[in-house]
Amino acid sequence: MRTYWTLGRYNGFTVAEAPSEKDLMKALLPWTDMVDLETMRAIPREEAMKLL
């Protein structure tokens, strides 16, 4: 897991990996009362290019 601090709309973001989206959701749920969360699924460029 990596955390980056940013300037602009968001103060920072964290990149995390989990076996499934449900596993990640389980890990994030305890934080929902303390921080605003927005999740995005990322696909490597090479994998996305295969879809074209």
Residue pairs with C-beta under 8 A, 6 or more apart in sequence:
1 14
1 15
1 16
1 17
2 14
2 15
3 12
3 13
3 14
3 15
4 12
4 13
4 14
4 15
5 11
5 12
6 12
6 13
16 24
16 27
18 24
18 27
21 41
24 39
25 39
28 37
28 39
31 37
